[in-house]
Amino acid sequence: AKGYAALSWLNAFAALATVGLLLTTGKRITAVLTILAVPEIAFRTTPRAELFTTVFFAALLAIVWRHYQGRTTRLYLLPILFAFWVNLHLGFVAGLGFLGAYVFLALCDTAFAERRAIAMQRLKRAAPWLAASAAAILLNPWGWRIFAAIRHQQEVTKLHSAFIGEWSAMHFNVLSWQQFISPRDPASGDWWMLLIATGAILVCLWRKRPA
C-alpha cells in the first residue's frame, strides 16, 4: 500500500520489536546476547512472511520465560498470538515446539524436591492457556489441514537444501573459521551464539538443570 518505504519501516519495527521482547526476559547478559544476535535478527526480519515468526517467537519466549521465572505475565496473550501466527507463517510449529519444551522443562523440575511444588503450581496455572493456544491454531481457513502444508513443505526439503542456502546444512571449514574470528563480519555472531549456547548447556548441567 505504501511501497518500499512502508516495507523498510516494517522491517525496522520488526527487528526493534524482537530485540525489545528479548530484553524483557533477563538481565545484562541477555542484553549482551541480544546485541550479538542483532545481525541475525535483521536478516530474519527482511520483507517476507518469516519476519512474523521471528517477532512472534520472541514474544512467546518473553511470555513463557517470565512465567517460568515466577514473574507477573499475561498468559491469556498466548492463544491470541497463535491465532495470528498460524495465519501469517507456517513457523507457528516452532511455537508449538517451544510450548512442548516448556512442559518438558516443568516436568523435569518436579524431579527435584526443592523445585517440585513451584513447578507444578506454575504448570497448572499455564495449562489452560497452553491448551487454548493449541486450539487457536485451528482458527485458520484450512483448520487442522494446515498441518498438511507443513508435511508438503518437509517433502521438498531435500530440493530446498540443494538450491536455497539457508536450507542447507552448516559446513565447518576454513571459511567458517575466518568468518567466526572476523569482527567485521556480521555473520560471526552466529558462531559466537552457537559457542555461548554450548557453554550454557554445560552450566545448566552443572547446576542440575538438564532440561
Residue pairs with C-beta under 8 A, 6 or more apart in sequence:
7 47
10 47
10 51
11 42
11 45
11 46
11 47
11 51
14 45
14 51
14 52
14 54
14 55
15 38
15 41
15 42
15 45
17 55
17 58
18 41
18 45
18 54
18 55
18 58
19 34
19 38
19 41
21 55
21 58
21 59
21 61
21 62
22 30
22 33
22 34
22 37
22 58
22 61
22 62
23 30
23 31
23 34
24 62
24 66
25 61
25 62
25 65
25 66
26 65
33 193
33 196
36 189
36 192
36 193
36 196
37 189
37 193
38 189
39 186
39 187
39 189
40 187
40 189
40 190
40 193
41 54
44 50
44 51
44 54
45 51
45 54
45 55
49 88
49 89
50 89
50 91
52 84
52 85
52 88
52 89
52 91
53 85
53 88
53 89
53 91
53 92
53 94
56 81
56 84
56 85
56 88
56 91
56 92
56 95
57 91
57 94
57 95
57 98
59 77
59 81
60 78
60 81
60 95
60 98
60 99
61 98
63 73
63 74
63 75
63 77
63 78
63 81
64 78
64 98
64 99
64 102
64 126
66 72
66 73
67 73
67 75
67 122
67 125
67 126
68 102
68 105
68 106
68 122
70 118
70 122
75 125
75 126
75 129
76 129
78 129
78 130
78 132
78 133
79 129
79 132
79 133
79 135
79 136
80 136
81 95
81 133
82 92
82 95
82 133
82 134
82 136
82 137
83 136
83 137
83 139
85 91
85 92
85 95
86 92
86 136
86 137
86 139
86 140
86 146
87 139
87 140
87 141
90 146
90 149
90 150
90 153
92 137
93 150
95 133
96 134
96 137
99 130
99 133
99 134
102 126
102 130
103 123
103 130
104 211
105 211
106 119
106 120
106 122
106 123
107 119
107 123
107 211
108 209
108 210
108 211
109 115
109 116
109 118
109 119
109 211
110 116
110 119
110 120
112 208
137 146
138 144
140 146
142 148
142 149
157 167
160 167
161 167
161 168
161 169
162 168
170 176
176 191
179 185
179 187
179 188
179 191
180 188
180 191
180 192
181 188
182 188
204 210
